[in-house]
Amino acid sequence: MKYSIWIEAEEWVEGQWNIDGDNTDAIVTFEDGSRWVASFFTYRNIQTLADKNKQTGECLHGKYLWGSDMVLVDECSRKRIEEVVSHLIMSGEFEVVFSRCEEEHIDLA
């Protein structure tokens, strides 16, 4: 089945997306109209978030971190996200990793 991938970070102001140290949501839309979402985090971004939380007091001062539909990657680039999505579809794990979106809650603008 054909699909397209929308990546939130591609909507950011140019220069704000650091593929080595960021996180971004990705929505996969299949030709049947179904949409699925996951959040891609780089390993470096996890450390950055933990360090920030230690300073701000969030998440018990950095003692834990969670994200819904979290996928950890070495880099948060379109190429890597496409590669992971393709692999998850081929391996049959896509619906385990991604969550189906409710249509009324999606704003891709």
Backbone torsions as a table, in degrees:
resi	resn	phi	psi	omega
1	MET	NA	136.4	178.8
2	LYS	-75.7	154.7	179.5
3	TYR	-154.5	162.8	173.3
4	SER	-127.1	156.9	-179.2
5	ILE	-123.2	124.2	172.2
6	TRP	-101.3	130.3	-179.6
7	ILE	-118.5	119.8	-176.6
8	GLU	-52.8	-44.2	-175.1
9	ALA	-61.9	-22.5	177.7
10	GLU	-70.9	-12.8	177.3
11	GLU	-90.4	-12.4	-178.4
12	TRP	-69.8	161.9	175.6
13	VAL	-60.2	138.5	-178.8
14	GLU	-54.0	135.2	-179.9
15	GLY	95.3	-12.8	-179.2
16	GLN	-83.3	-22.9	-176.0
17	TRP	-87.4	115.0	177.3
18	ASN	-107.0	103.4	-173.9
19	ILE	-63.3	-19.3	-179.6
20	ASP	-90.3	-16.5	-172.6
21	GLY	-141.6	28.5	-177.5
22	ASP	-124.9	-179.0	169.6
23	ASN	-135.5	154.6	-179.4
24	THR	-155.9	150.1	172.7
25	ASP	-83.9	150.0	174.7
26	ALA	-134.5	134.6	177.3
27	ILE	-117.2	124.8	177.3
28	VAL	-101.4	124.2	178.9
29	THR	-112.9	121.5	179.6
30	PHE	-90.8	162.2	-176.6
31	GLU	-63.0	-18.6	176.1
32	ASP	-81.6	-0.1	178.3
33	GLY	93.1	-9.1	179.7
34	SER	-71.0	144.1	-178.9
35	ARG	-126.1	140.4	-175.9
36	TRP	-132.8	142.5	-176.2
37	VAL	-125.9	145.9	170.4
38	ALA	-149.0	159.4	177.9
39	SER	-112.6	125.7	-179.5
40	PHE	-99.9	126.0	-180.0
41	PHE	-121.8	137.3	171.9
42	THR	-82.8	157.0	176.9
43	TYR	-58.2	-41.0	179.5
44	ARG	-62.8	-39.3	-179.8
45	ASN	-63.0	-35.8	178.3
46	ILE	-61.0	-44.1	178.9
47	GLN	-65.0	-41.1	178.5
48	THR	-61.1	-44.5	179.4
49	LEU	-65.5	-40.8	178.0
50	ALA	-62.6	-43.6	178.6
51	ASP	-63.4	-42.3	178.3
52	LYS	-61.4	-44.5	-178.1
53	ASN	-65.1	-31.5	174.9
54	LYS	-61.4	-38.2	-178.9
55	GLN	-76.5	-41.0	-174.3
56	THR	-86.7	-18.0	-177.6
57	GLY	92.1	-4.5	179.2
58	GLU	-65.1	154.4	176.2
59	CYS	50.5	50.6	-179.7
60	LEU	53.7	48.0	179.4
61	HIS	57.9	44.1	175.6
62	GLY	80.8	13.6	-178.8
63	LYS	-78.4	-16.3	174.3
64	TYR	-149.1	165.2	176.8
65	LEU	-151.3	136.2	176.6
66	TRP	-141.8	158.1	174.3
67	GLY	-152.3	136.2	179.0
68	SER	-71.3	140.1	177.8
69	ASP	55.4	39.4	-175.6
70	MET	-76.1	132.5	173.0
71	VAL	-123.9	122.8	178.8
72	LEU	-92.3	133.5	-178.3
73	VAL	-136.0	159.0	177.6
74	ASP	-74.4	-32.0	173.4
75	GLU	-144.1	148.8	-174.2
76	CYS	-105.0	57.5	-179.1
77	SER	-102.7	162.2	175.0
78	ARG	-57.0	-45.2	-179.0
79	LYS	-55.2	-47.2	-177.9
80	ARG	-67.9	-42.4	179.9
81	ILE	-61.9	-44.3	177.8
82	GLU	-61.1	-41.6	179.9
83	GLU	-62.8	-43.8	-179.4
84	VAL	-67.3	-44.5	179.3
85	VAL	-59.1	-47.8	179.7
86	SER	-59.1	-45.2	179.3
87	HIS	-61.7	-44.2	-179.0
88	LEU	-64.5	-37.8	177.8
89	ILE	-65.8	-48.0	-177.9
90	MET	-63.4	-35.2	-177.7
91	SER	-84.8	-7.7	-179.0
92	GLY	81.3	11.0	-177.5
93	GLU	-98.8	-1.7	-173.6
94	PHE	-54.3	-49.6	-176.1
95	GLU	-71.9	-12.1	175.1
96	VAL	-82.4	-36.5	-174.7
97	VAL	-87.6	-44.8	-179.4
98	PHE	-90.4	152.5	175.0
99	SER	-109.7	140.2	178.7
100	ARG	-70.1	135.7	-179.7
101	CYS	-86.3	146.9	169.1
102	GLU	-87.6	125.0	-171.6
103	GLU	-52.0	-41.2	-176.0
104	GLU	-70.4	-11.6	-178.7
105	HIS	-101.6	9.2	-176.6
106	ILE	-103.3	126.4	174.8
107	ASP	-132.6	103.6	-177.1
108	LEU	-92.8	9.4	-179.4
109	ALA	-83.5	NA	NA
